[in-house]
Structures are given as structure tokens and as C-alpha cells.
Amino acid sequence: MDWFRSLHEHAVIVPASDRAEKELAAHQAYLCPLSSNHVGLARPRLLVMYRPGGRGPVFEVEAVETAHQRVPGTRETTPATLGIIREGVTLDASRSPWTVFHLVGVGTIDTIAPAIQQGRYLPVEHVRKALESGDLAVPTLDQAFPAGE
């Protein structure tokens, strides 16, 4: 469980959806149901949203809250977070486990390839370099965290 106690030196890239974009605009947050497996467990420093066409905003993860979960190291879930409405029901009333990433925009990457269909991990330094160059080549899962790291 020590892995969950703090933000880590990795980034997560997730596909943007209309719902994710609306929630981001309304709450400056990315909501992830625990049922989405690994991204719901992530504690990244950076989050990249892949938009169709290969462009995407980059965010610093300011805090991580978990609703209806007891995860050490995450911020206590605020009433504002529990009041977020998803599919007509507040997160509080849903009683489902959620991970909520509170975000602050830091820039945009012009070209991201290949296309992203599901959440992936990648090294923070790749994203920081891409913010400077405008291009992000997303590594394969095996390349994101080489053996021994």
C-alpha cells in the first residue's frame, strides 16, 4: 500500500471524451471510476488528455481524492467533490468508488502518436520534453517503465 501514499514520477495519458471535457471545464478535475482498473489506481504527477487528431492538454495533478474508498495518502474527499454529478447522480449518492484527479493546466502538446484508446502510463520526463517540442511519441507499455526501475 505504500505506493498509494503520494504522487509518483510518472504521467498518465487518457483519451478525452465529451463527458471528461465537460467535467474538466466544470470542476477542474478528471473523474475515474475504480472499475477502469489501473488508471483509477494511479497517482501521477502529470495527466495528458489525448484528443482525437493527436493534440492534447497537459495538467499537473494538484491532488487526488478517492470517494467511497479508503486509500492512504489521498486527500480527504471534499463535499464539493462528493457533490459532482455524473449521469444524474452525485458521486456521494452513487456509493461507487471513484478516483478524482484535481488538475491545473500547464500547456498543450500539438502532436501525440499513436492514438490513445485507453489510459496508459509514461515517464514524466517524456511529457515535459513534449511540452517543449510539441511532439509526444507514446512508448509501448514495456518501454514506459523498463525492468529494474
N, C-alpha and C positions, 0 to 999 in steps of 0.2 A: 504493500500500500504506500510505501514511501514515494513511489513515482507520481502519485496524485497530489502530493503536498505543495507543489509550486509549479510555476510556469517553466517550460523547458526550452532549450535552444533548438527548437525545430519550428517549422511552419506547417500549416495545413492549407491545402488548396481545395476549395469546394466549388461545385457547379452553382452558378447563380440561377435562381428561379424567380418568377414574378412574386411569389409569396415571400421569399427571402429578401428580395429587394424592398418590398413594402415594409416588412418588419424592420429592416435596417434603417429605412428612412424614418419610421415612426419611433423606434426605440434605441437606435444606435447599437443594435445587438443582432447576433446571429443565433437562432434557436435550433437546437439539435435534439431530437428525441433520443433517448438512450437506445431505442430499437435500431438506430442507424449504426450500431456496433462501434467500430473503432473511433470515428470522429467524435461521438458522444463521450468518449473517454479521454480525448486529447486535452492537453494543457499547453498549447503552443504560445510562442511569443508573437507570431505573426499569423494572420489569416488572409488568404488571397481568394477573391471570388472570381471564378472563371466565367466570363460572359460569352455567349455564342459569337463566333467570329474571332475569338482569341485575345480579347482585351480584358483587363480586369483590375479593379481597385485593390489596394493593399491596406491592411489595417493592423495596428498594434493592438494586441489583446490587453485591455486595461484591467480586466478582472474576469473571473469565471465563477458563475453561480450554478448550483445544482438544485433543482426543485424536486422534491419528493425522493431525494437520495441523501444519504449521509456520507459525504466524501470529504475526508480531512484535507485541509489546505485550500478549499474553495471558500469564497466569500459567503457569508450568511445571506440567504435568499431574501431580497427586499420585498416589501409589499408592492412596489411598482412592478417588479419582475413577475411576481405571482399574479398581478392584475393584467398581464399581457393576454390578449385574446387570440386564440388560434382555433379556427374552424368553429367559431361561435361560442367557445368555452374558454374561461380563463385558465391559465396554467394551474392555478390553485385548485379550481374545481375539477380539472381533468384527472387529478390524482396520478397522472402518469409521470414517470421520471424524465426530467429534461436537463440538458446542459445548455446554459445560456452564456455566450461569449459577448462581453461588453467591449465595444470596439471604438477606436479612434483612427480616422483616415490618415494615411501617411503618403499616399501617392497612387499612381496608376502605372501598370505595365502595359505597353502597347501591343506586344505580341507574345502570346502564350501558346506553346505547342508541346505535345499533341493535345487534342481536345480532351477535356476532363468530363467524365461521366459520373464519377463518384469521388468522395473525399480521398485525398492522398496526403501523405507526409512528405516533406522535403526539407533540406537544410536551410536554416535562416540565411546563411551567407549567400546562397543562390538567389534568394528573393531580394536581398539588399543589393546585390550586383545587378539584378534585373531592373531594379528601380532606377539605377544609374544608366544602364544601357538601353532600356526599353524592351528587352527581349528575355523571355524565360523559357528555357528548354526543360520541361519537367522530366526528371530522371525516372527510370523504371523503379519499381518498388525495391528491387535488390540494390540499386545504386543509391537510393535515398539514405540508407543507413548501412554502410559497408560493415561486414563482420568485424568484430573487435572494437566497435565504438560504443 
